[in-house]
Amino acid sequence: MFVDSFASSARSVTLADGDVLVEQGDAADNVYFIKSGTVAASKATPQGEVIVGTVEAGQVIGEVTVVAGGLRTATLRAVGPVEVLEVDRASFEAWLNDNPEMADSVSDEARERVDRTNVATMVADLMGSTDQALVQQVVDRVEWRRLEAGEVLFREGDFADAAYFVVGGRLMVLAEDDNGDEQLIAELGRGEVVGELGLLDRAPRSATVRAVRDTTLASFSTSMFEELVATSPAMMLNVTRGILTRLRRPTARRFDRAASLTVAVTARGDADALVAEIVAEIARFGTAKHLSSDRVDRVLNRTAISQAATDNVGVPRLAEFMHEADVGNDHVVLQTDREMSAWTRRALRQADRVVVVCSPYPDSAELALISEIFGTVEDAGHVARMLAVLHPASTERPRHTASLTSRWDVDDVVHVRTGSSADLARLARLASGHGYGLVLSGGGARGFAHLGVLRALQEHGIPVDQVAGCSMGTVVAAAIALGHEGDRLMELAEEQFDHLLDYTLPIVSLVKGARITRNIEGTFGSWDIEDLWLPFYCVSTNLTKSRLEVHRRGSTALAIRASVAIPGILPPVPYEGDLLVDGGVLNNLPFEVMRDNSTIETIVAVDVAPDQGPRARADYGMSVSGFQALAASLRRGKSDYPSVSSVLLRSMLTGAVRNQKASMQDGSIDLLLTLHLPGVGLLEFDRSREVADAGYEASTPTIRQWAETRPELSVTA
């Protein structure tokens, strides 16, 4: 029947033994029917090429990537002489529409082949072997489990009778605390193993595993799993590494990458074009499939199949298509309708992260729709929620964002200007979990070097999607978050430290802090952190509660003033009954907060704190006369006595620097720039441009070399 349908439009292709029909990574434009012979499918893995299956005469191949999107996932090679029929995409899709009963059969075969291919690749990776017979033997013994969103795979305390490979979808691992409440332990996605711990220690299940969204699993019985582990030491090692990685993963961290991203555009404008631009940026980091209700209807060539109810005959084909798109692409971007349709609910149910692109001042109808969207995922604690505020192109600055975020429990806020490709690209990276974060350390006047580093980053096409800082780094980071660049950014930083030191009687501090407070409030006083153009946070030290205070909401001026309050030099800042001082007391380079943010994949950190503090120029004994120190300074112009400000500032940094070096050993920072700036005093704020130029010169070679290793930057550099 298939051959007869394409007798006039198909092209016959003859292959000799070993000839390649399609290469892995090729564009997918045609479908093939095997008229005679056998075709082997192979995938490239770190261990080499592995055969993942064969296709015999009478079967269709290549249809998955043609319909679901993405590049060819395997290489197809003839085993002996082969004759195939080549059918173009349009003809094949028309045939599917005219033969719905055959379409479901083809879909079922395709799903099984796709799933077997993924399992074969996972087995080869875990076992460190491309032995075709061994891999095929394992795949042939697999049993399949399909879970709907919310369905439980097993519960804590159950008997451990199998281990599972996650072929598609997503799971969350939950354990009961002392109060009997379930706590999130880990989230697992495609390519990960679950349930193996119970088999290894022969103990009841230590946690409950539930499907976050529709999930396909390959099940391995106890006997089979033990046989595999005994056969392959490499598999035992890789499984153990996976367990240790989960145990070390911070429990508060969400799934790192939004493989399934749902975007709801409630603001006015061309939603299709906006989402298409988001998808194009995400595609820099891997394959990305854009699905809307209209697109699904067109691809499946069935009117309103995207809106099908669960009892509709088209639902199996729709479900298979969604699964194929999920496992065949690194990202699937699901665009909702502009109302709570069946497709919108389906898209929300499949989300790892929901992004609502809203107006800056939504009317009552838009507010109601947003509330319904976020309400749909309100009980899904695993789903990250992002609000993207779409401003007119002429908007000078966002305002009153807090009035929006107070309505809904959102994790992140991103501001976008209509027509700004840079803003949309930033939104795309953050929403998909590929964001670039810049963390700037404290270090007094040496912090002006951060401005030079920023210039070097921009010259090499390295984006900055979120900024963070401590102490002096906070001031620079906040200025960047305002959206300023170039000379204006330098001028702004200089203004903050103009005539900084207004000395007073040293009862609370050496300086009053009136000047720096006036400078900060003059620039940032009317800004909430939520209103900044770039996502921003900074840290201070809570003296009252002996903890690090992370400022992500509220007054930008208060957060900055607290972050720069060097103990003993500037007065502490009262905050909700507590006292806040410089964040450098506990953490002078607060990258950990950025590391635990699921929107950020790449962290660039700049450390300008000096490795060594002031040295003793003379032995003045164990007591000091202030009058003698002053007289010595007046006589020689440079005192042999250390200044109280340098001692206080360095004392604050010493413990933080030591802790910082220990914590940076885990590889969380992708590009660490440690700048040595000899001769720059911590309080020499009159050398701003000189220090910025030094930062540029010191960082440029390292940045250039690092940027060359980032393939996603090649388009923008």
Secondary structure by P-SEA (a helix, b strand, c coil): cccccccccbbbbbbccccccccccccccbbbbbcbbbbbbbbbcccccccccccccccccccccccccccccbbbbbccbbbbbbbcaaaaaaaaaacaaaaaaaaaaaaaaaaaaaaaaaaaaaacccaaaaaaaaaaabbbbbbccccccccccccccbbbbbcccbbbbbbbccccbbbbccccccccccaaaaaaacccccbbbbbccbbbbbbbcaaaaaaaaaacaaaaaaaaaaaaaaaacccccccccccbbbbbbcccccaaaaaaaaaaaaacccbbbbbcaaaaaaaacccccccccccccaaaaaaaaaaaaaaaccbbbbbbcccccaaaaaaaaaccbbbbbccccccaaaaaaaaaaaaaacccccbbbbbbbbbccccccccaaaaaaaaccccbbbbbccccaaaaaaaaaaaacbbbbbbbbbccccccaaaaaaaaaaaacccccbbbbcaaaaaaaaaaaaccccaaaaaaaaaaacccccccccccccccaaaaaaaaaacccccccccccccbbbbbbcccccbbbbbccccaaaaaaaaacccccbbbbbcccccccccccccccccccccccccccbbbbbbccccccccccccccccccaaaaaaaaaaccccccccaaaaaaaaaaaaaaaaaaaaaccccccccccccccccccccccaaaaaaaaaaaacaaaaaaaaaacccccccc
